[in-house]
Amino acid sequence: MWIDDQILEHCKSRSHLKVFVPTSSLVVLGSGNKSSAEVDEDYCRSQDIPITRRYGGGGTVVLYPGCVVISYGAWVSDPFKNGHYFRLINQAVIDSIAEKWPPLSALGQAGISDIVFGEKKIAGTSLFRSRHYLLYQASLLVSLDTTLVSSCLKHPTKEPDYRKGRSHDSFLSSISAITGNLVSPQTVAETIALNF
């Protein structure tokens, strides 16, 4: 799975970061998700949108040119503290962008590991673990295309309590919406790569 292997091929390094903007649309299932339950497969097929799977858990996401994908692999001392590592890495992501866009300092974490602004999600994250190697991935919404997301994805079969049954339209937000300006995903990617 290329979305995982681009980091795992660097696993001999103590840590490795890759940040990129997708060039086309792609649906990515979490390791435990069933495509038929989570995805409108007919729509994706009609639009030639591939459906793939990552090694890590978490929900199904749509990657597209309005988001930034963050992949970070690292050797860690404790094989069990996933919640601790989620908090550390999510905060590193928040800190890396809040310096350039101060309103983003209000970002936090909700559910198991979502990055949120209030009760709106702007990034989904996942972890894949061997005993001491951690692969963290996040899809960060910079400009929101709820039409695409709602067309590709069904309502998730599992959702965090804070979602409260909301549709994609009312549950998701983006960096551009929070800052009130149209922000370039490429600029966000470059900022994270520089400051992480």
N, C-alpha and C positions, 0 to 999 in steps of 0.2 A: 504494500500500500504506500504509494509515493508520499502521501501526506505525513506518514509516520517515518518512512525510511530516510527522508531527507535529513532528519536529526539522528536517527539510530545509526546511520552509517558513520557518524562522528562520535560514537559512544566511547571510543578510547580516550577522548579528551575529557578533562574534568567537567567542563560544561560547554554547551554550544547553543547559540541563539540564531533563529532564522525568522525574519519578519518579511511578509510580502503581501502584495495586493493581487487577488485573483484576476485573471484576464478574461474569465468567462464564468458562467454559472455552473454550480456543482452542488449536489445534495450529499451530505456526509452523515451517515448513520453512526450512532454510538455503538459500542461493541455488543450491547444487549438488545438493540432495537430491531424490530421486524419492519422491513420496508413496506409491506402491505398494510400495516397498521399505522405507520407514521407518515407515509408519503403518498401523494396523489400520483401514482405511477403513470397513469394514462396521460396526465398533463405533462409530466417530465418527458415522457416518450415523444409526445407530439411536438415538444419544443427542443428536442435533442439535448436535454439536460441530463448528464450522467448522474448515476447514483452509486456511491462508493461507501466504504466503511472504514473507520479508524480503529486502532487497537484499544484506545481509551474508552471509558464509559461516558455518561452524560447523554443528553438528548440529541435529536437530529437537528442539523443546522443547514442553512443554505448559504453557500459562499458565492460571492459575486463581486464585481469591481467596486462596489461601494463599501466594502468591508476590508479589514486588515486581519491577516492570520498571523498569530504569534506561536511559534513552536520553540520550546526550551527544554533541553535535556541536561541533566546533571546527576552526578553521583552524590548521594546523601547518606548521612550517618544512621538515620533511624528508618527502618523499613515499615513502620506502622503509622506514623503521624501524617497521614494524607491531609487532614484538615489544617494542620499547622503549615504544611507546604503550600496548600492552596492560598491561605491568608498571606503568607510571605510573598508569593509570586504575584498574586493579584495586586497587592499593595505596591510592588515594584512597577507593575504596569501603570497603575494609577499615578504614582509619583512621576513616572517618566513622561507622562503627557500633561500633567497638571501645571508643570512649570511654564509650558508654552501657552496653555489654555487654562487660566486660573479657575473658571467655573467648574472644571473637572476635579478640583480638589474635594468637591462634595460627593464624589463617587464612593461607593462602599460595596459590601458583599452581602448577598442574601441567598436564601435557599442553601443548597450544599456549597455552591461555589460560583454563582453568577456575580458578575460585576453590574452594579445597578446605580441608577440615579433616582433617589426616592424609592418608589415601588415599580420603576420601569427598568427593564433589562437592557443593557447595551452590549453585554458580552457573555457568551456561554463559554465554559471552560471544561476541560477534561484532563484526567491523569491516566497514564499507563505505567504500571510499575513492574519491575523485576524486584528482587529483594532490596538492592541498594541503588538501583538506577531509576530515575524518575523522568518521564516524558510528559510535559505540560503543554497543552494546546488551548488557544483561545481564538474565537472569532469575534472581533470587535466591530460593531456597527458604526461607521463614520457617516454615511448618508443612507437613510432607511428607504428600502423599496418594499413596502408592505404588500403591494400587489403581487410581486414575485414570491415573497415568502408565503403569503396566504394561498397562492396558487399551487406551490410546490408541496406544502406541508399540511397535513391534517392537524386537528387539535391533538396535542401529544397525549399518549396513553398514560403517562406519568407527568405530574407537574409539581413544582414547589408550592408550598402553602401560600406564599405571598402572591402567586399569580391569580388565585381566586376565580378560576374559570374564565379569565379574560381572553378575548380573541388576540391574535397577533397584532392587530391594529392598535389595540389599547394597552397591550402589555409591553411592547418594544419602544425604545427610543434610540437616539444616536448622538454622536458627538456634535454633529452640525445642529441638531435640534437644541441641545443643551447650551451651546455657545451662541446660538442665534446667528451664526454665519455659516456659509457653505465652506466646509473644510475639505481639503484634498486628502484622500486616503493615502496617497504617496507621501505627503508631508507627514502624516501621522506615523506611517511606517518608518520613515527616516528618523523621526524624533524618538520613537521607541528604540530603534537600533542604536542610536547615539547615547541615550540616557539610561537604558535599562541596566 
